[in-house]
Amino acid sequence: MVWALLEKIDLHGAVMAFVLTAGVMWLLRPCARRLNLLDYPRGDRKFHAHPTPVVGGLAMFAACIIVFMGQAYTTALGSFMAAATLLVATGLVDDVWDIRWYWRILIQVLATLIIIYWGGVRVEQVGPALGLGEFALGGLSVPLTVFVTVGLINALNLIDGVDGLAGLLGLAAIVMFGAAALYAGNDLLALRLSVLAGALAGFLMFNARFPWQRRARVFMGNAGSAFLGLVIAWSCFRLTQNPSHPVNPVLALWLVPIPVMDCLVLVVRRLREGRSPFSAGRDHIHHIMHDAGYGPTAIALSLTAFTLLLGLGAGQAMRLDVPNPVLLLVYLGLCVGWYALTADRPQAVRFFRALGGAPADPVAVTPPLNSSAVE
């Protein structure tokens, strides 16, 4: 059974992507200062203590492109590589010069249009999520695909605020997408995702905290969060919108719950307060957990475990024929609950403290988070 599954994933490609990502980061780290590819500490919105190279996204991208070039070519893969090239290049420019947010959004829209019109990857059916059977979107297909893709790219960017957090959440999502692809018989997607998982694991060796590594040595940067967001959006569409391998779109929501919920709630709250959704603030879930006494590693591991729990639970509920509209309503209920809980920040801090945090000592020096995110 295990060997049968291993034959359906590119284990060699995954290992190669892991080694290439780690190797490229090792080579790029000494060059980061000369190229100004550094994320500098800033008291108002940056919480790491040292200038840190933001070459993780470039390393992951380069490793995946090299491995994919040795695999079977499809138009979907070609469009993904072209869109990823555009996003990573823009992200690197943004990491160096901090370009305006509307230029980033425009490039993200263009990248999405590439996977739509070149690769034929888009949202076409939402009926199964609503229990309606076939329900083609028609003219709404393109705008909805753009909205979802741009939303996921920015959700991953905004959640990138703790060492290892975005990488671990992304890895958990990719592994679960891969498992769903294997279950649905979409072996080609599972093969692609195994390579992406290998690259992300290689990045985490430099980004997550370990006993021998007390802080992140590399960040993924805006290039990396854009690349990771595209990976998740592309995987979601390939898994749920392929007629030959139908997987209900509701499942995709449960595989990336933390970034999506956190982003949706913050956008709604900031708009209601008359603020820009792109304004800076310490109102993300990792900020609240930090105030409740959680360290960076505890935050990353706790939210990743919660993601895996929700994803596996949703998958099992689908196997038990729980109606998809029920799963969608439960998900929306979690979003509403999170909005209500975080409306009173001290209440949210007390909630997480009761779950296992510790009273934060305002005098003590707490471990810095990180962030290469815009927040």
FILUM-35919 format. One record per residue (C-alpha): x negated, y, z negated; residue in three letters. Coordinates in steps of 0.25 Angstrom, whole numbers, padded with zeros to 4 digits, always signed. Layout:
// FILUM-35919
XYZALA...
This chain:
// FILUM-35919
+0000+0000+0000MET-0011+0010-0004VAL-0019+0006+0008TRP-0007+0008+0017ALA-0005+0022+0012LEU-0020+0026+0013LEU-0020+0022+0028GLU-0009+0032+0030LYS-0017+0043+0025ILE-0031+0048+0030ASP-0039+0045+0018LEU-0052+0047+0025HIS-0047+0061+0030GLY-0043+0064+0016ALA-0056+0061+0010VAL-0063+0068+0022MET-0054+0081+0019ALA-0058+0080+0004PHE-0073+0080+0007VAL-0072+0090+0018LEU-0064+0100+0009THR-0074+0098-0002ALA-0086+0099+0007GLY-0081+0112+0014VAL-0078+0119+0001MET-0091+0115-0004TRP-0098+0121+0008LEU-0089+0134+0008LEU-0090+0137-0007ARG-0104+0144-0006PRO-0099+0152+0007CYS-0087+0157+0000ALA-0093+0169-0006ARG-0100+0173+0007ARG-0086+0172+0014LEU-0079+0179+0003ASN-0070+0166+0002LEU-0069+0168-0013LEU-0057+0170-0023ASP-0061+0181-0033TYR-0055+0181-0047PRO-0045+0192-0049ARG-0038+0195-0063GLY-0025+0198-0057ASP-0022+0186-0049ARG-0035+0177-0048LYS-0038+0169-0060PHE-0051+0162-0057HIS-0064+0167-0063ALA-0074+0166-0051HIS-0074+0169-0036PRO-0070+0156-0030THR-0071+0151-0015PRO-0058+0150-0008VAL-0063+0140+0003VAL-0054+0128-0001GLY-0044+0131+0009GLY-0054+0131+0020LEU-0060+0119+0016ALA-0047+0111+0015MET-0043+0116+0029PHE-0057+0113+0035ALA-0057+0099+0030ALA-0042+0096+0034CYS-0045+0101+0048ILE-0058+0092+0050ILE-0050+0080+0045VAL-0038+0083+0054PHE-0046+0084+0066MET-0049+0069+0065GLY-0035+0065+0064GLN-0024+0064+0074ALA-0020+0077+0080TYR-0005+0082+0080THR+0001+0095+0083THR+0006+0096+0069ALA-0008+0094+0064LEU-0014+0104+0074GLY-0004+0115+0070SER-0007+0112+0055PHE-0022+0114+0058MET-0020+0127+0066ALA-0011+0133+0055ALA-0020+0129+0044ALA-0032+0136+0051THR-0024+0149+0052LEU-0020+0148+0038LEU-0034+0145+0032VAL-0040+0155+0041ALA-0030+0166+0036THR-0032+0161+0021GLY-0047+0162+0022LEU-0046+0177+0027VAL-0036+0179+0016ASP-0045+0173+0006ASP-0056+0183+0010VAL-0048+0196+0013TRP-0035+0194+0006ASP-0026+0197+0018ILE-0011+0202+0017ARG-0001+0192+0013TRP+0008+0195+0025TYR-0004+0191+0035TRP-0005+0178+0027ARG+0010+0175+0029ILE+0009+0178+0044LEU-0002+0168+0046ILE+0005+0158+0038GLN+0017+0160+0047VAL+0008+0158+0059LEU+0002+0146+0054ALA+0016+0140+0051THR+0020+0143+0065LEU+0008+0135+0070ILE+0013+0122+0063ILE+0027+0125+0068ILE+0025+0128+0083TYR+0012+0120+0085TRP+0014+0108+0076GLY+0029+0107+0075GLY+0029+0107+0060VAL+0041+0114+0054ARG+0053+0113+0045VAL+0065+0108+0054GLU+0074+0101+0045GLN+0079+0105+0031VAL+0092+0097+0031GLY+0086+0085+0023PRO+0082+0094+0012ALA+0096+0099+0010LEU+0102+0085+0012GLY+0108+0090+0026LEU+0101+0080+0035GLY+0096+0086+0048GLU+0096+0101+0048PHE+0087+0107+0058ALA+0082+0121+0055LEU+0081+0126+0069GLY+0077+0140+0070GLY+0074+0141+0055LEU+0063+0130+0056SER+0052+0139+0059VAL+0054+0150+0049PRO+0057+0140+0038LEU+0044+0132+0042THR+0036+0146+0041VAL+0043+0149+0028PHE+0040+0136+0021VAL+0025+0136+0026THR+0022+0150+0022VAL+0029+0147+0009GLY+0020+0135+0006LEU+0007+0142+0010ILE+0010+0153+0001ASN+0015+0144-0010ALA+0002+0137-0010LEU-0006+0150-0010ASN+0002+0155-0022LEU+0000+0142-0031ILE-0015+0142-0028ASP-0018+0149-0042GLY-0024+0138-0050VAL-0037+0129-0047ASP-0032+0117-0041GLY-0017+0120-0041LEU-0014+0123-0026ALA-0023+0111-0022GLY-0017+0101-0031LEU-0003+0105-0028LEU-0006+0105-0013GLY-0013+0091-0015LEU-0001+0085-0022ALA+0009+0090-0011ALA+0000+0085+0000ILE-0001+0071-0007VAL+0014+0071-0009MET+0017+0075+0005PHE+0007+0064+0010GLY+0014+0054+0002ALA+0028+0058+0007ALA+0022+0058+0021ALA+0017+0043+0019LEU+0031+0040+0013TYR+0038+0046+0025ALA+0029+0039+0035GLY+0022+0052+0040ASN+0008+0045+0040ASP+0001+0056+0048LEU+0005+0067+0038LEU+0000+0059+0027ALA-0013+0058+0034LEU-0014+0073+0036ARG-0010+0075+0021LEU-0021+0066+0016SER-0031+0075+0023VAL-0025+0087+0017LEU-0025+0081+0003ALA-0040+0077+0004GLY-0043+0091+0008ALA-0035+0097-0004LEU-0042+0087-0014ALA-0055+0091-0009GLY-0052+0106-0012PHE-0047+0102-0025LEU-0060+0097-0029MET-0065+0111-0029PHE-0052+0118-0033ASN-0047+0110-0045ALA-0053+0110-0059ARG-0060+0098-0064PHE-0068+0095-0076PRO-0081+0098-0067TRP-0074+0110-0061GLN-0069+0120-0070ARG-0063+0130-0059ARG-0060+0129-0044ALA-0072+0131-0036ARG-0064+0133-0023VAL-0050+0139-0020PHE-0042+0136-0008MET-0039+0150-0005GLY-0028+0156+0003ASN-0033+0148+0015ALA-0031+0135+0006GLY-0018+0138+0001SER-0012+0142+0015ALA-0018+0129+0020PHE-0012+0120+0009LEU+0001+0127+0011GLY+0001+0124+0026LEU-0003+0110+0023VAL+0009+0108+0013ILE+0019+0115+0023ALA+0014+0107+0035TRP+0015+0094+0027SER+0029+0097+0022CYS+0034+0100+0036PHE+0027+0087+0042ARG+0033+0079+0031LEU+0047+0084+0031THR+0050+0089+0045GLN+0045+0077+0053ASN+0057+0069+0058PRO+0049+0056+0058SER+0045+0057+0043HIS+0056+0064+0036PRO+0054+0069+0022VAL+0064+0078+0016ASN+0059+0092+0015PRO+0063+0093+0000VAL+0051+0084-0004LEU+0041+0094+0001ALA+0046+0104-0009LEU+0044+0095-0020TRP+0029+0092-0016LEU+0025+0107-0017VAL+0034+0112-0028PRO+0024+0121-0036ILE+0020+0130-0025PRO+0033+0131-0019VAL+0041+0134-0032MET+0031+0143-0037ASP+0031+0151-0024CYS+0046+0151-0022LEU+0048+0156-0037VAL+0038+0167-0036LEU+0043+0172-0022VAL+0057+0173-0028VAL+0053+0180-0041ARG+0043+0190-0034ARG+0054+0194-0024LEU+0064+0196-0035ARG+0054+0204-0042GLU+0052+0213-0030GLY+0037+0208-0028ARG+0030+0202-0016SER+0030+0186-0016PRO+0015+0188-0014PHE+0012+0197-0026SER+0002+0193-0036ALA+0007+0187-0049GLY+0004+0177-0060ARG+0018+0170-0059ASP+0014+0157-0052HIS+0016+0144-0060ILE+0001+0142-0062HIS+0001+0156-0068HIS+0012+0152-0078ILE+0006+0139-0081MET-0008+0146-0084HIS-0001+0156-0094ASP+0005+0143-0101ALA-0009+0138-0103GLY-0011+0129-0092TYR-0025+0128-0086GLY-0028+0128-0071PRO-0030+0113-0070THR-0017+0110-0079ALA-0009+0119-0070ILE-0014+0112-0057ALA-0012+0098-0062LEU+0001+0101-0069SER+0008+0107-0056LEU+0002+0096-0047THR+0008+0085-0056ALA+0021+0093-0056PHE+0020+0093-0041THR+0018+0078-0040LEU+0029+0075-0049LEU+0039+0083-0042LEU+0035+0078-0028GLY+0035+0064-0032LEU+0048+0066-0039GLY+0054+0072-0027ALA+0049+0061-0018GLY+0055+0050-0027GLN+0068+0058-0028ALA+0069+0057-0013MET+0066+0042-0013ARG+0078+0041-0023LEU+0087+0048-0013ASP+0089+0061-0022VAL+0096+0070-0012PRO+0086+0080-0006ASN+0095+0092-0009PRO+0094+0088-0024VAL+0079+0089-0023LEU+0079+0102-0016LEU+0089+0108-0027LEU+0080+0102-0038VAL+0068+0109-0032TYR+0075+0122-0031LEU+0079+0121-0045GLY+0064+0119-0049LEU+0062+0132-0042CYS+0073+0140-0049VAL+0068+0134-0062GLY+0054+0139-0060TRP+0059+0152-0056TYR+0067+0153-0069ALA+0056+0148-0078LEU+0046+0158-0072THR+0055+0170-0073ALA+0051+0171-0087ASP+0035+0169-0087ARG+0034+0167-0102PRO+0044+0156-0101GLN+0037+0149-0090ALA+0024+0150-0098VAL+0031+0144-0110ARG+0037+0133-0101PHE+0023+0128-0096PHE+0017+0130-0109ARG+0027+0120-0115ALA+0023+0110-0104LEU+0009+0109-0108GLY+0002+0123-0107GLY-0005+0130-0118ALA-0003+0144-0124PRO-0012+0153-0115ALA-0021+0161-0124ASP-0022+0175-0118PRO-0036+0177-0124VAL-0042+0164-0120ALA-0049+0163-0106VAL-0040+0154-0098THR-0045+0145-0087PRO-0043+0153-0074PRO-0034+0149-0063LEU-0038+0152-0049ASN-0031+0157-0037SER-0034+0159-0023SER-0019+0162-0021ALA-0014+0176-0018VAL-0008+0177-0032GLU
